[in-house]
């Protein structure tokens, strides 16, 4: 291998390391953002400003990951495994940014509608716990390249979907007296269900990075 080729490889590797570093930082912020919004919804408190700042930071990182990815493709024309890593990185960055957006939406619900949560607390708490575990597992699967863990995230999503649909049916049959409580509850469980979906997307991107193919199963 020529000296020029070696230099090119080293520069590409440096860029891939930068991508991985940005995704690792995004992962930390995404987890604390979702966790803070769920805790505030259940326990009270206004974290809207902080969650908005974290969400904006995630969006900024997502844009930087996209720019770096395009630069690496244009400069080095990576093939096979490196190209899969770059594509997966862009998709993972998008999913992490969506965690921030939905977390912000949750933080805004009580601020907009007012009042302490009374209706559906148990379901929100359970969905929140399961969704946070899916986020943590999908990030860990990416970080450690663990295929089994990534596949388990998809299985866990079925449980979250079941909880969500069962709770909607309960809401229809047993609506609270205050419409604000119903709206708060339905919006929150919907946002949690979407966060869980993005955790699956993140896990699927990891599997694509490792296998070179996406799951054909619709969820």
Backbone as a printed PyTorch tensor [residue, N CA C, xyz], in Angstrom:
tensor([[[  0.8560,  -1.1980,   0.0000],
         [  0.0000,   0.0000,   0.0000],
         [  0.8870,   1.2420,   0.0000]],

        [[  0.5800,   2.2000,  -0.8560],
         [  1.4150,   3.3940,  -0.9750],
         [  1.2280,   4.3080,   0.2230]],

        [[  2.2050,   5.2540,   0.3750],
         [  2.1150,   6.2080,   1.4710],
         [  0.8780,   7.0750,   1.3700]],

        [[  0.5000,   7.4600,   0.1280],
         [ -0.6920,   8.2970,  -0.0690],
         [ -1.9440,   7.5590,   0.3640]],

        [[ -2.0000,   6.2540,   0.0350],
         [ -3.1670,   5.4640,   0.4120],
         [ -3.2550,   5.3030,   1.9180]],

        [[ -2.1040,   5.0570,   2.5520],
         [ -2.0830,   4.9470,   4.0070],
         [ -2.5760,   6.2240,   4.6620]],

        [[ -2.1300,   7.3730,   4.1430],
         [ -2.5530,   8.6640,   4.6850],
         [ -4.0550,   8.8350,   4.5460]],

        [[ -4.5810,   8.4180,   3.3930],
         [ -6.0050,   8.5270,   3.1340],
         [ -6.7980,   7.6870,   4.1300]],

        [[ -6.3230,   6.4570,   4.3830],
         [ -6.9890,   5.5730,   5.3250],
         [ -6.9930,   6.1780,   6.7200]],

        [[ -5.8640,   6.7290,   7.1220],
         [ -5.7760,   7.3180,   8.4540],
         [ -6.7250,   8.5110,   8.5940]],

        [[ -6.8580,   9.3200,   7.5650],
         [ -7.7650,  10.4600,   7.6030],
         [ -9.2200,   9.9970,   7.6790]],

        [[ -9.5660,   8.9530,   6.9390],
         [-10.9190,   8.4090,   7.0080],
         [-11.1950,   7.8650,   8.4020]],

        [[-10.2450,   7.1320,   8.9520],
         [-10.4320,   6.5780,  10.2910],
         [-10.6360,   7.6790,  11.3220]],

        [[ -9.9060,   8.7720,  11.1560],
         [-10.0620,   9.9060,  12.0660],
         [-11.4740,  10.4690,  11.9670]],

        [[-11.9930,  10.5670,  10.7530],
         [-13.3530,  11.0660,  10.5640],
         [-14.3940,  10.1330,  11.1540]],

        [[-14.1850,   8.8230,  11.0000],
         [-15.1220,   7.8560,  11.5770],
         [-15.1100,   7.9320,  13.1010]],

        [[-13.9450,   8.1770,  13.6570],
         [-13.8390,   8.3270,  15.1080],
         [-14.5860,   9.5740,  15.5730]],

        [[-14.5070,  10.6440,  14.7950],
         [-15.2490,  11.8650,  15.1270],
         [-16.7530,  11.6150,  15.1120]],

        [[-17.2260,  10.8590,  14.1190],
         [-18.6440,  10.5170,  14.0580],
         [-19.0570,   9.7410,  15.3070]],

        [[-18.2750,   8.7260,  15.6610],
         [-18.5900,   7.9050,  16.8300],
         [-18.6080,   8.7520,  18.1020]],

        [[-17.6820,   9.6910,  18.2130],
         [-17.6210,  10.5610,  19.3840],
         [-18.8680,  11.4380,  19.4970]],

        [[-19.3200,  11.9780,  18.3610],
         [-20.5310,  12.8040,  18.3840],
         [-21.7550,  11.9830,  18.7650]],

        [[-21.8370,  10.7600,  18.2560],
         [-22.9700,   9.9060,  18.5960],
         [-22.9550,   9.5240,  20.0720]],

        [[-21.7790,   9.2880,  20.6190],
         [-21.6800,   8.9700,  22.0460],
         [-22.1580,  10.1360,  22.9050]],

        [[-21.7890,  11.3390,  22.5240],
         [-22.2270,  12.5170,  23.2790],
         [-23.7350,  12.7150,  23.1320]],

        [[-24.2290,  12.5220,  21.9280],
         [-25.6760,  12.6210,  21.7090],
         [-26.4280,  11.6100,  22.5650]],

        [[-25.8880,  10.4050,  22.6840],
         [-26.5480,   9.3510,  23.4470],
         [-26.7330,   9.7540,  24.9070]],

        [[-25.7010,  10.3470,  25.4910],
         [-25.7840,  10.7890,  26.8890],
         [-26.8570,  11.8550,  27.0540]],

        [[-26.8610,  12.8290,  26.1570],
         [-27.8250,  13.9290,  26.2480],
         [-29.2410,  13.4200,  26.0290]],

        [[-29.4130,  12.5230,  25.0670],
         [-30.7450,  11.9970,  24.7600],
         [-31.3370,  11.2680,  25.9550]],

        [[-30.5360,  10.4570,  26.6190],
         [-31.0440,   9.7180,  27.7710],
         [-31.4740,  10.6450,  28.8960]],

        [[-30.6710,  11.6420,  29.2090],
         [-31.0240,  12.5360,  30.3050],
         [-32.2130,  13.4140,  29.9390]],

        [[-32.3680,  13.7210,  28.6410],
         [-33.4800,  14.5590,  28.2000],
         [-34.8130,  13.8430,  28.3720]],

        [[-34.8900,  12.5970,  27.8920],
         [-36.1310,  11.8340,  28.0240],
         [-36.4310,  11.5420,  29.4810]],

        [[-35.4200,  11.1580,  30.2370],
         [-35.6100,  10.8460,  31.6490],
         [-36.1440,  12.0530,  32.4260]],

        [[-35.5920,  13.2200,  32.1540],
         [-36.0180,  14.4380,  32.8590],
         [-37.4670,  14.7870,  32.5420]],

        [[-37.8680,  14.6100,  31.2980],
         [-39.2390,  14.9630,  30.9100],
         [-40.2500,  14.0120,  31.5370]],

        [[-39.9250,  12.7220,  31.5970],
         [-40.8370,  11.7500,  32.2090],
         [-40.9620,  12.0100,  33.7050]],

        [[-39.8330,  12.2300,  34.3590],
         [-39.8540,  12.4770,  35.8050],
         [-40.6550,  13.7330,  36.1320]],

        [[-40.4730,  14.7940,  35.3510],
         [-41.2090,  16.0350,  35.6020],
         [-42.7050,  15.8400,  35.3860]],

        [[-43.0670,  15.0490,  34.3890],
         [-44.4840,  14.7950,  34.1280],
         [-45.1320,  14.0660,  35.2990]],

        [[-44.4100,  13.1000,  35.8660],
         [-44.9730,  12.2910,  36.9350],
         [-44.8870,  12.9700,  38.3030]],

        [[-43.7980,  13.6760,  38.5520],
         [-43.5510,  14.2160,  39.8850],
         [-43.7910,  15.7150,  39.9950]],

        [[-43.9990,  16.3740,  38.8760],
         [-44.1970,  17.8230,  38.9150],
         [-42.8900,  18.5620,  38.6640]],

        [[-43.0040,  19.8380,  38.3690],
         [-41.8290,  20.6480,  38.0750],
         [-41.7750,  21.0180,  36.6070]],

        [[-41.1980,  22.1540,  36.3470],
         [-41.1110,  22.6660,  34.9800],
         [-39.6680,  22.5480,  34.4850]],

        [[-39.4300,  21.6070,  33.5800],
         [-38.0840,  21.4190,  33.0200],
         [-38.0550,  21.8200,  31.5470]],

        [[-39.0710,  22.5580,  31.1330],
         [-39.2290,  22.8800,  29.7160],
         [-38.0040,  23.5700,  29.1320]],

        [[-37.4940,  24.5610,  29.8300],
         [-36.3540,  25.3160,  29.3150],
         [-35.1250,  24.4320,  29.1700]],

        [[-34.8280,  23.6330,  30.2070],
         [-33.6550,  22.7650,  30.1520],
         [-33.7950,  21.7160,  29.0470]],

        [[-34.9800,  21.1130,  28.9620],
         [-35.2050,  20.0840,  27.9440],
         [-35.1200,  20.6930,  26.5530]],

        [[-35.6130,  21.9140,  26.3930],
         [-35.5080,  22.5820,  25.0950],
         [-34.0480,  22.8140,  24.7180]],

        [[-33.2430,  23.2020,  25.6750],
         [-31.8260,  23.4260,  25.3980],
         [-31.1380,  22.1240,  24.9870]],

        [[-31.4380,  21.0450,  25.7080],
         [-30.8610,  19.7410,  25.3520],
         [-31.3360,  19.3020,  23.9740]],

        [[-32.6300,  19.5050,  23.7090],
         [-33.1860,  19.1280,  22.4130],
         [-32.5130,  19.9000,  21.2800]],

        [[-32.2890,  21.1870,  21.4890],
         [-31.5970,  21.9950,  20.4770],
         [-30.1610,  21.5140,  20.2750]],

        [[-29.5180,  21.1050,  21.3710],
         [-28.1520,  20.5770,  21.2690],
         [-28.1300,  19.2970,  20.4420]],

        [[-29.1110,  18.4320,  20.6620],
         [-29.1980,  17.1980,  19.8860],
         [-29.4150,  17.4880,  18.4060]],

        [[-30.2540,  18.4610,  18.1140],
         [-30.4950,  18.8330,  16.7200],
         [-29.2230,  19.3660,  16.0780]],

        [[-28.4820,  20.1630,  16.8280],
         [-27.2220,  20.7020,  16.3250],
         [-26.2230,  19.5900,  16.0280]],

        [[-26.1360,  18.6090,  16.9320],
         [-25.2580,  17.4580,  16.7040],
         [-25.6960,  16.6840,  15.4690]],

        [[-27.0090,  16.4950,  15.3160],
         [-27.5280,  15.7620,  14.1590],
         [-27.0760,  16.4180,  12.8580]],

        [[-27.1450,  17.7310,  12.8190],
         [-26.7130,  18.4500,  11.6200],
         [-25.2120,  18.2870,  11.3840]],

        [[-24.4420,  18.3120,  12.4680],
         [-22.9920,  18.1410,  12.3410],
         [-22.6340,  16.7320,  11.8600]],

        [[-23.3580,  15.7290,  12.3570],
         [-23.1210,  14.3560,  11.9100],
         [-23.3910,  14.2460,  10.4120]],

        [[-24.4680,  14.8830,   9.9510],
         [-24.7780,  14.8660,   8.5210],
         [-23.6990,  15.5220,   7.6930]],

        [[-23.2230,  16.6680,   8.1610],
         [-22.1720,  17.3800,   7.4290],
         [-20.8820,  16.5680,   7.3770]],

        [[-20.5020,  15.9900,   8.5160],
         [-19.2800,  15.1810,   8.5590],
         [-19.4180,  13.9430,   7.6750]],

        [[-20.5920,  13.3360,   7.6710],
         [-20.8180,  12.1420,   6.8570],
         [-20.6710,  12.4490,   5.3730]],

        [[-21.2770,  13.5450,   4.9350],
         [-21.1740,  13.9360,   3.5290],
         [-19.7180,  14.2290,   3.1680]],

        [[-19.0210,  14.8960,   4.0620],
         [-17.6040,  15.2140,   3.8160],
         [-16.7810,  13.9390,   3.6370]],

        [[-16.9980,  12.9520,   4.5080],
         [-16.2280,  11.7090,   4.4280],
         [-16.5260,  10.9440,   3.1380]],

        [[-17.7860,  10.9300,   2.7420],
         [-18.1500,  10.2380,   1.5030],
         [-17.5330,  10.9330,   0.2980]],

        [[-17.6050,  12.2630,   0.2920],
         [-17.0860,  13.0240,  -0.8480],
         [-15.5620,  12.9370,  -0.9500]],

        [[-14.8830,  12.9520,   0.1750],
         [-13.4210,  12.9910,   0.1430],
         [-12.7840,  11.6190,  -0.0490]],

        [[-13.3890,  10.5810,   0.5420],
         [-12.6970,   9.2950,   0.6000],
         [-13.4140,   8.1550,  -0.1280]],

        [[-14.6440,   8.3890,  -0.6140],
         [-15.4080,   7.3380,  -1.2870],
         [-15.3050,   5.9960,  -0.5390]],

        [[-15.7070,   5.9810,   0.7290],
         [-15.5950,   4.7300,   1.4980],
         [-16.4800,   3.6410,   0.9070]],

        [[-16.0800,   2.4100,   1.1090],
         [-16.8430,   1.2830,   0.5760],
         [-17.1990,   0.3170,   1.7050]],

        [[-18.1770,  -0.5330,   1.4140],
         [-18.5590,  -1.6450,   2.2780],
         [-18.7730,  -1.2140,   3.7320]],

        [[-17.9820,  -1.7660,   4.6420],
         [-18.2330,  -1.5890,   6.0710],
         [-18.1920,  -0.1300,   6.4920]],

        [[-17.2140,   0.6270,   6.0160],
         [-17.1110,   2.0340,   6.4040],
         [-18.3120,   2.8330,   5.9130]],

        [[-18.7680,   2.5320,   4.7040],
         [-19.9200,   3.2360,   4.1630],
         [-21.1800,   2.9020,   4.9570]],

        [[-21.3290,   1.6540,   5.3710],
         [-22.4780,   1.2710,   6.2030],
         [-22.4340,   2.0050,   7.5350]],

        [[-21.2400,   2.1200,   8.0960],
         [-21.1150,   2.8240,   9.3710],
         [-21.5400,   4.2860,   9.2250]],

        [[-21.1360,   4.9200,   8.1400],
         [-21.4860,   6.3220,   7.9230],
         [-22.9920,   6.4810,   7.7540]],

        [[-23.5930,   5.6290,   6.9320],
         [-25.0400,   5.7050,   6.7360],
         [-25.7800,   5.4480,   8.0380]],

        [[-25.3690,   4.4220,   8.7780],
         [-26.0070,   4.1100,  10.0550],
         [-25.8440,   5.2730,  11.0420]],

        [[-24.6940,   5.9240,  11.0060],
         [-24.4520,   7.0540,  11.9110],
         [-25.4310,   8.1880,  11.6640]],

        [[-25.7110,   8.4730,  10.4050],
         [-26.6820,   9.5270,  10.0860],
         [-28.0700,   9.1630,  10.5960]],

        [[-28.4480,   7.9050,  10.4520],
         [-29.7650,   7.4790,  10.8970],
         [-29.8610,   7.4610,  12.4250]],

        [[-28.8110,   7.0040,  13.0760],
         [-28.7950,   6.9850,  14.5360],
         [-28.8540,   8.4020,  15.0880]],

        [[-28.1270,   9.3200,  14.4790],
         [-28.1510,  10.7180,  14.9170],
         [-29.5620,  11.2910,  14.7950]],

        [[-30.2560,  10.9240,  13.7190],
         [-31.6380,  11.3920,  13.5540],
         [-32.5220,  10.8600,  14.6730]],

        [[-32.4190,   9.5690,  14.9700],
         [-33.2450,   8.9880,  16.0290],
         [-32.9470,   9.6370,  17.3830]],

        [[-31.6840,   9.8830,  17.6670],
         [-31.3240,  10.5360,  18.9300],
         [-31.8940,  11.9500,  18.9960]],

        [[-31.9140,  12.6520,  17.8800],
         [-32.4850,  13.9990,  17.8670],
         [-33.9930,  13.9560,  18.0890]],

        [[-34.6620,  12.8970,  17.6010],
         [-36.1020,  12.7660,  17.8030],
         [-36.4350,  12.4660,  19.2530]],

        [[-35.5460,  11.7570,  19.9510],
         [-35.7530,  11.5710,  21.3860],
         [-35.9010,  12.9370,  22.0670]],

        [[-35.0200,  13.8570,  21.6920],
         [-35.0550,  15.1940,  22.2850],
         [-36.3290,  15.9300,  21.9510]],

        [[-36.7820,  15.8240,  20.7180],
         [-37.9870,  16.5380,  20.3060],
         [-39.2230,  16.0290,  21.0490]],

        [[-39.3690,  14.7010,  21.1440],
         [-40.5330,  14.1600,  21.8500],
         [-40.4500,  14.4330,  23.3530]],

        [[-39.2430,  14.4210,  23.9010],
         [-39.0850,  14.7650,  25.3090],
         [-39.5440,  16.2070,  25.5670]],

        [[-39.1920,  17.0870,  24.6550],
         [-39.6280,  18.4860,  24.7920],
         [-41.1490,  18.5810,  24.7030]],

        [[-41.7420,  17.8280,  23.7900],
         [-43.2010,  17.8340,  23.6770],
         [-43.8580,  17.3770,  24.9750]],

        [[-43.2950,  16.3450,  25.6050],
         [-43.8380,  15.8740,  26.8790],
         [-43.7210,  16.9560,  27.9460]],

        [[-42.5740,  17.6240,  27.9810],
         [-42.3690,  18.6650,  29.0000],
         [-43.3250,  19.8350,  28.8270]],

        [[-43.7990,  20.0300,  27.6030],
         [-44.7040,  21.1490,  27.3310],
         [-46.1570,  20.8400,  27.6710]],

        [[-46.4950,  19.5660,  27.8150],
         [-47.8990,  19.1870,  27.9810],
         [-48.5140,  19.8100,  29.2310]],

        [[-47.8850,  19.5750,  30.3870],
         [-48.4590,  20.1210,  31.6210],
         [-48.3610,  21.6280,  31.6530]],

        [[-47.2970,  22.1740,  31.1010],
         [-47.1520,  23.6260,  31.0830],
         [-48.2740,  24.2650,  30.2750]],

        [[-48.6910,  23.6040,  29.2150],
         [-49.7470,  24.1320,  28.3520],
         [-51.1260,  23.9000,  28.9240]],

        [[-51.3620,  22.6790,  29.4290],
         [-52.7030,  22.3180,  29.8960],
         [-52.9180,  22.5860,  31.3760]],

        [[-51.8380,  22.6230,  32.1360],
         [-51.9360,  22.9520,  33.5500],
         [-52.4410,  21.7810,  34.3820]],

        [[-52.1720,  21.8530,  35.6730],
         [-52.6850,  20.8490,  36.5990],
         [-51.7450,  19.6820,  36.8140]],

        [[-51.9010,  19.0400,  37.9750],
         [-51.0910,  17.8770,  38.3160],
         [-51.6950,  16.6390,  37.6600]],

        [[-50.8440,  15.7350,  37.2570],
         [-51.3140,  14.5070,  36.6180],
         [-51.9850,  13.6100,  37.6470]],

        [[-53.1790,  13.1910,  37.3530],
         [-53.8960,  12.2440,  38.2100],
         [-54.2970,  11.0110,  37.4180]],

        [[-54.7680,  11.2320,  36.2170],
         [-55.2660,  10.1360,  35.3910],
         [-54.1220,   9.4820,  34.6150]],

        [[-54.0730,   8.1390,  34.6640],
         [-53.1040,   7.3950,  33.8540],
         [-51.6750,   7.4140,  34.3540]],

        [[-51.4430,   7.7910,  35.5920],
         [-50.0780,   7.8800,  36.1020],
         [-49.3500,   6.5440,  36.0310]],

        [[-50.0480,   5.4680,  36.4000],
         [-49.4060,   4.1530,  36.4350],
         [-48.9480,   3.7280,  35.0380]],

        [[-49.7920,   3.9900,  34.0510],
         [-49.4390,   3.6010,  32.6890],
         [-48.2750,   4.4300,  32.1640]],

        [[-48.3140,   5.7370,  32.4120],
         [-47.2120,   6.5920,  31.9640],
         [-45.9070,   6.1660,  32.6380]],

        [[-45.9930,   5.8440,  33.9450],
         [-44.7930,   5.4190,  34.6660],
         [-44.2410,   4.1150,  34.0820]],

        [[-45.1220,   3.1570,  33.8030],
         [-44.6830,   1.8720,  33.2620],
         [-44.1470,   2.0220,  31.8430]],

        [[-44.8640,   2.7690,  30.9970],
         [-44.3740,   2.9920,  29.6390],
         [-43.0640,   3.7670,  29.6660]],

        [[-42.9620,   4.7330,  30.5690],
         [-41.7280,   5.5060,  30.6800],
         [-40.5470,   4.6360,  31.0610]],

        [[-40.7750,   3.7230,  32.0150],
         [-39.7030,   2.8240,  32.4530],
         [-39.2560,   1.9100,  31.3120]],

        [[-40.2280,   1.3580,  30.5930],
         [-39.8930,   0.4360,  29.5000],
         [-39.2370,   1.1810,  28.3340]],

        [[-39.7110,   2.3740,  28.0640],
         [-39.1390,   3.1620,  26.9720],
         [-37.6990,   3.5550,  27.2910]],

        [[-37.4460,   3.9550,  28.5300],
         [-36.0820,   4.2980,  28.9170],
         [-35.1640,   3.0940,  28.7890]],

        [[-35.6640,   1.9190,  29.1400],
         [-34.8370,   0.7140,  28.9950],
         [-34.5330,   0.4470,  27.5290]],

        [[-35.5100,   0.6740,  26.6570],
         [-35.2800,   0.4810,  25.2230],
         [-34.2410,   1.4610,  24.6990]],

        [[-34.3190,   2.7130,  25.1570],
         [-33.3230,   3.7070,  24.7530],
         [-31.9300,   3.2520,  25.1870]],

        [[-31.8170,   2.8630,  26.4490],
         [-30.5200,   2.4480,  26.9840],
         [-29.9880,   1.2150,  26.2480]],

        [[-30.8810,   0.2560,  25.9800],
         [-30.4430,  -0.9700,  25.3060],
         [-30.0460,  -0.7030,  23.8480]],

        [[-30.8100,   0.1510,  23.1720],
         [-30.4720,   0.4380,  21.7710],
         [-29.1420,   1.1640,  21.6700]],

        [[-28.8790,   2.0690,  22.5970],
         [-27.6020,   2.7800,  22.6040],
         [-26.4610,   1.8330,  22.9570]],

        [[-26.6930,   0.9610,  23.9420],
         [-25.6650,  -0.0040,  24.3310],
         [-25.3910,  -0.9880,  23.1910]],

        [[-26.4490,  -1.3760,  22.4650],
         [-26.2680,  -2.2820,  21.3240],
         [-25.3770,  -1.6300,  20.2700]],

        [[-25.6090,  -0.3440,  20.0170],
         [-24.7650,   0.3720,  19.0590],
         [-23.3270,   0.4740,  19.5840]],

        [[-23.1960,   0.8390,  20.8410],
         [-21.8640,   1.0810,  21.4040],
         [-21.0200,  -0.1840,  21.4260]],

        [[-21.6490,  -1.3250,  21.7260],
         [-20.9070,  -2.5770,  21.8700],
         [-21.0480,  -3.4880,  20.6490]],

        [[-21.8130,  -3.0350,  19.6460],
         [-22.0570,  -3.8400,  18.4360],
         [-22.6890,  -5.1800,  18.8090]],

        [[-23.6860,  -5.1310,  19.6870],
         [-24.3290,  -6.3350,  20.2240],
         [-25.6080,  -6.6200,  19.4380]],

        [[-25.5690,  -7.6110,  18.5630],
         [-26.7090,  -7.9200,  17.7240],
         [-27.8920,  -8.4470,  18.5350]],

        [[-27.6300,  -9.3050,  19.5040],
         [-28.7130,  -9.8760,  20.3010],
         [-29.4640,  -8.7880,  21.0700]],

        [[-28.7320,  -7.8330,  21.6110],
         [-29.3660,  -6.7450,  22.3550],
         [-30.1910,  -5.8740,  21.4200]],

        [[-29.6750,  -5.6200,  20.2280],
         [-30.4320,  -4.8310,  19.2510],
         [-31.7310,  -5.5290,  18.8700]],

        [[-31.6850,  -6.8360,  18.7040],
         [-32.8850,  -7.5900,  18.3600],
         [-33.8890,  -7.5890,  19.5130]],

        [[-33.3880,  -7.5820,  20.7410],
         [-34.2860,  -7.5690,  21.8980],
         [-35.0690,  -6.2690,  21.9920]],

        [[-34.4720,  -5.1790,  21.5300],
         [-35.1740,  -3.8970,  21.5440],
         [-36.4510,  -3.9870,  20.7210]],

        [[-36.3740,  -4.6350,  19.5760],
         [-37.5620,  -4.8060,  18.7370],
         [-38.6210,  -5.6250,  19.4680]],

        [[-38.2140,  -6.6550,  20.1930],
         [-39.1630,  -7.4620,  20.9600],
         [-39.8160,  -6.6280,  22.0580]],

        [[-39.0240,  -5.8110,  22.7340],
         [-39.5590,  -4.9680,  23.8110],
         [-40.5810,  -3.9710,  23.2810]],

        [[-40.4050,  -3.5590,  22.0300],
         [-41.3330,  -2.5890,  21.4460],
         [-42.7440,  -3.1510,  21.3510]],

        [[-42.8710,  -4.4390,  21.1680],
         [-44.1990,  -5.0530,  21.1100],
         [-44.9240,  -4.8950,  22.4470]],

        [[-44.1830,  -4.9870,  23.5440],
         [-44.7960,  -4.8100,  24.8640],
         [-45.2630,  -3.3750,  25.0620]],

        [[-44.4520,  -2.4200,  24.6170],
         [-44.8330,  -1.0160,  24.7270],
         [-46.0640,  -0.7310,  23.8680]],

        [[-46.0970,  -1.2620,  22.6630],
         [-47.2570,  -1.0750,  21.7930],
         [-48.5150,  -1.6600,  22.4240]],

        [[-48.3810,  -2.8210,  23.0540],
         [-49.5290,  -3.4490,  23.7070],
         [-50.0470,  -2.5810,  24.8440]],

        [[-49.1440,  -2.0760,  25.6670],
         [-49.5420,  -1.1810,  26.7540],
         [-50.2620,   0.0450,  26.2200]],

        [[-49.7260,   0.6060,  25.1590],
         [-50.2850,   1.8110,  24.5600],
         [-51.7020,   1.5740,  24.0530]],

        [[-51.9100,   0.5150,  23.2940],
         [-53.2200,   0.2420,  22.7290],
         [-54.2390,  -0.1250,  23.8060]],

        [[-53.8080,  -0.9030,  24.7780],
         [-54.7100,  -1.2550,  25.8780],
         [-55.1210,  -0.0210,  26.6650]],

        [[-54.1770,   0.9020,  26.8360],
         [-54.4980,   2.1070,  27.5890],
         [-55.4660,   3.0020,  26.8190]],

        [[-55.3180,   3.0860,  25.5110],
         [-56.2660,   3.8660,  24.7180],
         [-57.6800,   3.3030,  24.8560]],

        [[-57.7830,   1.9880,  24.8570],
         [-59.0910,   1.3560,  25.0300],
         [-59.6680,   1.6690,  26.4080]],

        [[-58.7870,   1.6750,  27.4170],
         [-59.2320,   2.0200,  28.7690],
         [-59.7320,   3.4640,  28.8270]],

        [[-59.0240,   4.3620,  28.1460],
         [-59.4190,   5.7700,  28.1360],
         [-60.8110,   5.9570,  27.5320]],

        [[-61.1000,   5.1880,  26.4920],
         [-62.4150,   5.2850,  25.8500],
         [-63.5170,   4.8460,  26.8080]],

        [[-63.2640,   3.7810,  27.5470],
         [-64.2900,   3.2260,  28.4330],
         [-64.3530,   3.9330,  29.7890]],

        [[-63.2420,   4.5220,  30.2110],
         [-63.1750,   5.1360,  31.5520],
         [-62.5350,   6.5180,  31.4910]],

        [[-63.1090,   7.4420,  30.7410],
         [-62.4950,   8.7780,  30.6270],
         [-62.5730,   9.5460,  31.9420]],

        [[-61.5630,  10.3580,  32.2200],
         [-61.6160,  11.1910,  33.4380],
         [-62.6290,  12.3140,  33.2730]],

        [[-63.0240,  12.9130,  34.3900],
         [-64.0180,  13.9940,  34.3290],
         [-63.4320,  15.2460,  33.6910]],

        [[-62.1590,  15.4960,  33.9270],
         [-61.5260,  16.6860,  33.3650],
         [-60.8850,  16.3420,  32.0250]],

        [[-61.3160,  17.0340,  30.9830],
         [-60.8130,  16.7370,  29.6410],
         [-59.3140,  17.0190,  29.5280]],

        [[-58.8120,  17.9830,  30.3410],
         [-57.3780,  18.2910,  30.3090],
         [-56.5450,  17.0730,  30.7140]],

        [[-57.0640,  16.3190,  31.6830],
         [-56.3520,  15.1300,  32.1310],
         [-56.2860,  14.0820,  31.0200]],

        [[-57.3790,  13.9310,  30.3040],
         [-57.4150,  12.9590,  29.2090],
         [-56.4490,  13.3600,  28.0950]],

        [[-56.4660,  14.6280,  27.7220],
         [-55.5780,  15.1010,  26.6560],
         [-54.1160,  14.9340,  27.0560]],

        [[-53.7830,  15.3250,  28.2890],
         [-52.4030,  15.1810,  28.7730],
         [-51.9480,  13.7310,  28.7010]],

        [[-52.8030,  12.8470,  29.1620],
         [-52.4570,  11.4370,  29.2160],
         [-52.2650,  10.8520,  27.8190]],

        [[-53.2320,  11.0750,  26.9350],
         [-53.1730,  10.4820,  25.6000],
         [-51.9670,  11.0130,  24.8160]],

        [[-51.7040,  12.3160,  24.9160],
         [-50.5490,  12.8800,  24.2220],
         [-49.2420,  12.2850,  24.7520]],

        [[-49.1580,  12.1310,  26.0630],
         [-47.9140,  11.6330,  26.6590],
         [-47.6390,  10.1930,  26.2780]],

        [[-48.6530,   9.3310,  26.3800],
         [-48.4000,   7.9310,  26.0230],
         [-48.0960,   7.8010,  24.5290]],

        [[-48.6880,   8.6730,  23.7280],
         [-48.3720,   8.6490,  22.2900],
         [-46.9190,   9.0410,  22.0390]],

        [[-46.4500,  10.0760,  22.7350],
         [-45.0520,  10.4830,  22.5710],
         [-44.1090,   9.3730,  23.0330]],

        [[-44.4460,   8.7050,  24.1280],
         [-43.6050,   7.6040,  24.6100],
         [-43.5860,   6.4520,  23.6090]],

        [[-44.7260,   6.1780,  22.9990],
         [-44.7800,   5.1250,  21.9840],
         [-43.9020,   5.4710,  20.7910]],

        [[-43.8690,   6.7360,  20.4050],
         [-43.0270,   7.1580,  19.2900],
         [-41.5430,   7.1130,  19.6670]],

        [[-41.2210,   7.4740,  20.8950],
         [-39.8340,   7.3660,  21.3510],
         [-39.3790,   5.9180,  21.2730]],

        [[-40.2430,   4.9940,  21.7100],
         [-39.9140,   3.5710,  21.6370],
         [-39.6730,   3.1470,  20.1900]],

        [[-40.4810,   3.6650,  19.2640],
         [-40.2820,   3.3450,  17.8470],
         [-38.9120,   3.8070,  17.3550]],

        [[-38.4900,   4.9790,  17.7970],
         [-37.1810,   5.4740,  17.3720],
         [-36.0460,   4.6670,  18.0110]],

        [[-36.2880,   4.1100,  19.2000],
         [-35.2900,   3.2100,  19.7940],
         [-35.1280,   1.9700,  18.9180]],

        [[-36.2450,   1.4760,  18.3760],
         [-36.1780,   0.3350,  17.4530],
         [-35.4210,   0.7220,  16.1810]],

        [[-35.7150,   1.9180,  15.6560],
         [-35.0090,   2.3790,  14.4550],
         [-33.5030,   2.4470,  14.7070]],

        [[-33.1320,   2.9040,  15.8960],
         [-31.7150,   2.9960,  16.2460],
         [-31.0910,   1.5960,  16.2720]],

        [[-31.8170,   0.6580,  16.8880],
         [-31.3150,  -0.7220,  16.9430],
         [-31.2180,  -1.3120,  15.5450]],

        [[-32.2020,  -1.0210,  14.6870],
         [-32.1710,  -1.5280,  13.3230],
         [-30.9880,  -0.9590,  12.5390]],

        [[-30.6720,   0.3200,  12.7770],
         [-29.5180,   0.9210,  12.1120],
         [-28.2310,   0.2300,  12.5400]],

        [[-28.1690,  -0.1640,  13.8050],
         [-27.0040,  -0.9010,  14.2920],
         [-26.8970,  -2.2540,  13.6040]],

        [[-28.0360,  -2.9420,  13.4680],
         [-28.0280,  -4.2370,  12.7850],
         [-27.6220,  -4.0810,  11.3220]],

        [[-28.0820,  -3.0070,  10.6810],
         [-27.6780,  -2.7450,   9.3000],
         [-26.1670,  -2.5350,   9.2130]],

        [[-25.6340,  -1.7950,  10.1620],
         [-24.2030,  -1.5200,  10.1770],
         [-23.4060,  -2.8220,  10.2850]],

        [[-23.9370,  -3.7870,  11.0370],
         [-23.2340,  -5.0380,  11.2690],
         [-23.4880,  -6.0760,  10.1790]],

        [[-24.7150,  -6.0860,   9.6520],
         [-25.1010,  -7.1430,   8.7150],
         [-25.1730,  -6.6900,   7.2570]],

        [[-25.3590,  -5.3950,   7.0620],
         [-25.4980,  -4.8950,   5.7040],
         [-26.8910,  -5.0160,   5.1510]],

        [[-27.9000,  -5.2490,   6.0230],
         [-29.2790,  -5.3400,   5.5710],
         [-30.2110,  -4.8940,   6.6960]],

        [[-31.3970,  -4.4260,   6.2870],
         [-32.3930,  -3.9780,   7.2460],
         [-33.4360,  -5.0570,   7.4640]],

        [[-34.0900,  -4.9760,   8.6110],
         [-35.1960,  -5.8870,   8.8750],
         [-36.3460,  -5.5590,   7.9290]],

        [[-36.9950,  -6.6010,   7.4410],
         [-38.1350,  -6.4000,   6.5260],
         [-39.4620,  -6.4450,   7.2710]],

        [[-39.3990,  -6.5460,   8.5850],
         [-40.6180,  -6.6530,   9.3940],
         [-41.1540,  -5.2850,   9.7160]],

        [[-42.3930,  -5.0190,   9.3290],
         [-43.0200,  -3.7340,   9.6470],
         [-43.4910,  -3.7590,  11.0840]],

        [[-43.4150,  -2.6060,  11.7130],
         [-43.9140,  -2.5400,  13.0930],
         [-44.8680,  -1.3680,  13.2100]]])
